[in-house]
Amino acid sequence: MPYLPPQRRSHDEVTRWVREVVLKDCHTLVALRGTRPVGYAAVDGDLLDHLYLRPDVLRQGLGTLLLTGAKHLSPAGLSLHVFQQNTGAQAFYRHHGFAVVGCGDGSGNMEGLPEMTLRWDPGARD
């Protein structure tokens, strides 16, 4: 995502945050190629807090598998936030039944970038 500002956290800080926050507070699904992690999804209640894939494995169905698993973890519905500039992610989520329910100016995220909130409700187009 070339529009992201420079990373303000070191690799060690991010690793510690994933280990001590994400893995403890979220249901986390990991996509593997052999034994190599290539992506993950983290669900906190009805919030899809993270869904990331390595760029070299995009458009191979792994995002769909992770998202399907996330929906199973939150069968009553799922919300997420996406940067307004991330049009590829928006198209992916809309394709999977998510709809825009709100927009923000970036004041609520570390990157300071405008974002959108999307929601999937069961029974909606999937």
ChimeraX attribute file (.defattr): number of C-alpha atoms within 10 A of each C-alpha:
attribute: neighborCount
match mode: 1-to-1
recipient: residues
	/A:1	7
	/A:2	7
	/A:3	10
	/A:4	11
	/A:5	11
	/A:6	8
	/A:7	8
	/A:8	10
	/A:9	9
	/A:10	9
	/A:11	10
	/A:12	9
	/A:13	11
	/A:14	12
	/A:15	13
	/A:16	12
	/A:17	13
	/A:18	13
	/A:19	12
	/A:20	11
	/A:21	11
	/A:22	18
	/A:23	14
	/A:24	11
	/A:25	14
	/A:26	17
	/A:27	16
	/A:28	21
	/A:29	19
	/A:30	16
	/A:31	18
	/A:32	12
	/A:33	10
	/A:34	7
	/A:35	7
	/A:36	9
	/A:37	12
	/A:38	18
	/A:39	21
	/A:40	19
	/A:41	22
	/A:42	24
	/A:43	26
	/A:44	18
	/A:45	15
	/A:46	18
	/A:47	17
	/A:48	25
	/A:49	19
	/A:50	18
	/A:51	19
	/A:52	16
	/A:53	19
	/A:54	10
	/A:55	10
	/A:56	8
	/A:57	13
	/A:58	13
	/A:59	11
	/A:60	9
	/A:61	10
	/A:62	20
	/A:63	21
	/A:64	14
	/A:65	14
	/A:66	22
	/A:67	22
	/A:68	12
	/A:69	17
	/A:70	24
	/A:71	19
	/A:72	12
	/A:73	20
	/A:74	18
	/A:75	13
	/A:76	12
	/A:77	20
	/A:78	24
	/A:79	21
	/A:80	20
	/A:81	20
	/A:82	20
	/A:83	22
	/A:84	18
	/A:85	16
	/A:86	14
	/A:87	11
	/A:88	10
	/A:89	14
	/A:90	20
	/A:91	11
	/A:92	14
	/A:93	22
	/A:94	17
	/A:95	12
	/A:96	16
	/A:97	16
	/A:98	24
	/A:99	19
	/A:100	17
	/A:101	12
	/A:102	11
	/A:103	15
	/A:104	16
	/A:105	13
	/A:106	15
	/A:107	11
	/A:108	11
	/A:109	13
	/A:110	9
	/A:111	15
	/A:112	14
	/A:113	18
	/A:114	16
	/A:115	20
	/A:116	20
	/A:117	17
	/A:118	21
	/A:119	21
	/A:120	24
	/A:121	17
	/A:122	15
	/A:123	9
	/A:124	11
	/A:125	12
	/A:126	12
